[in-house]
C-alpha cells in the first residue's frame, strides 16, 4: 500500500500557529512600548539633583555660568542634559577644560561642574604690520590686556580684521590669533597678519544688457577701475542693478554668478570681473482690480492715488509707495488696522500684468487713555500743548507723528517713543515714553583787559525747560569801566496755558567815551 502525504495542516496545527503569532505580536508591542518610554523610565529611575556647584572659577562669576545650563535643582539627573551643559559652558569662551562630577547624598546627589579658566592676557603683540596700522587694528579687537582670554572674542576679532583688509583689496589676507603662556602665569596674545597682495579692479565686463548700455549699468556700481576689489560691495552693486531693472518693468531680471580673472602687472594684482545679466521681458500694467470693502474711499479716489496706472510700466517701488500712502490716508481717519495687500497676475507671453489690491479697512479707532513715562522734570503742560491728540479723539496717525516731532524738537528729550496699546479693536491707549536730556543750565563768567574799555567782565546764564514747564530764561551781562550792557530774555511757549507764545526782552547798552579835544 502506498500512502500519500498531502501538504495539508490539521486544525490543531493552525490553532498552534495562531497562538504563536498572537504571542509574537504581543512581544513586539511590549518591546515597542519599552523602547518608546525607555528615556522616561531612565529619568524616573535617575536620582534627584539636590545641589549644583561650580568649582575652579576664579574670575568668572558662578551665577554667569549657572545661567547657561539646563540642569536644575530638584529635577532628575540627565546625562544628555549634562553633556549639553558642558557644551554651553564651553561656548562662553573663557574655559580651557571642563568636567562634570557627581557626589551622592542621602536623598539625591550634588552635581559639580569643574572648570579651568583661560589665562589673563598680559600682553598683545602684532606680527606682519607696524606703525599706524597697529593702532587701527587695535581698535578692531574685541578684547584687551588684563582680560581673560576668550576664544569667542578672538574669533570675532579675527573676522573683523579679515573684513577690514578685504575692504582694502587684500583678498588673500590671513589673520591668525593665538596665545602663549608667559612667566607670570598669564598669557601673551599674538595677532599675526599676512596681508598678501592687494587686488585692484582692472575692468568690469558686462553682457546680457540689451536694454541699457554698459555705461548706464556701470554708473550704478561702486566696483570700478582702479578701486580696491571688495566682494561685499560687488554683491551690493548686483542688487542695485537688479533693482534698477525691476523698476524699469523687468520684474524677473536677475544676475548670474560672477566670474573673475586675476592677473599681475608691475607688481600689482588685478582682477577682471565678468557679469551677466538676464533681463527677461518688460511688463506693462493691463488692469488694476480692487477687492474687499472699501467704504472710506471710493474706487476712483484710490485709483487717483495709485501708481503705476493702467498702461504704465510695472514699477514695484511705486506699488510700495502707493500702498504706504493709502495706509497713511486711512490712518489719518483712525483706520490704523488697515491691511492692503497687492498680488501680481502676470501674462508672460503678452508682457502684461494685472495688479490685484485686497483692502481690509477694519474698525475705526479712538484714543482711550494717554499715559506718559520718563518725565522726571517735564510737567504735563508740555505734553498737553506739544502733543495735540486728546483722549477720546479719533486716532490720527499724521497728527501722532507731528506730535512726536514737536516733542523731540523741543530739545528736552534725547528719545521720544509713542506706543499704541490695543484695549479693544476700536480703542487704543497711547503710551508716550521719553528720556530727558540731563541739563543743569549753563553758567559762564569771564574777564579781561583791553586799551579801549580797560578792565572788563562778562556773566552769562541760560536755562531751558525752567521748572519743567517749557519756559526759558537767559541773562548776558557785559560790564567794564567804559561799557555796561545786559540782555535778559524770557520765553514762555504757552503763556497762560494757551497757545500764545510770550517772549519779552530787556536790553540795555551804555558806552562811555572820553571827550577828545579837536
Buried (B, 14 or more C-beta within 10 A) or exposed (E): EEEEEEEEEEEEEEEEEEEEEEEEEEEEEEEEEEEEEEEEEBBEEBEEBBEBEBEBBEEBEBEEBBEBBEBEEEEBBBEEBBEBBBEBBBEBBBBEEBEBEBEEEEEBBBBBBBBEBBBBBBBBEBEBBEEEEBEEBEEBBBBEEEBBBBBEBBEBBBEBBBBBBBBBBBBBBBBEBEBEEBEEEBBBBBBBBBBBBBBBBBBBEBEBBEBBEEEEBBEBBEBEEEEBBBEEBBEBBBEBBBBBBBBBBBBBBBBEEBEEEEEEEEEEBBBBBBBBBBBBBBBBBBEBEBEEEBEBBEEEEBBEEBEBEEEEBBBBEBBEEBBEEBBEBBBBBBBBBBEBEBEBEBEEEEBBBBBBBEBBBBEBBBBBEBEBEBBEBBEEBBBEBBBBBEEEEBBBBEBBEBBBEBBBEBEBBEEBEBEBEEBEEBBBBBBBBBBBBEEEEEEEEEEEEEEEBEEBEBBBBBBBBBEBBBBBBBBBBBBBEBBBBBBBBBBBBBEEEEEEEEEEEEEEEEEEEEEEEE
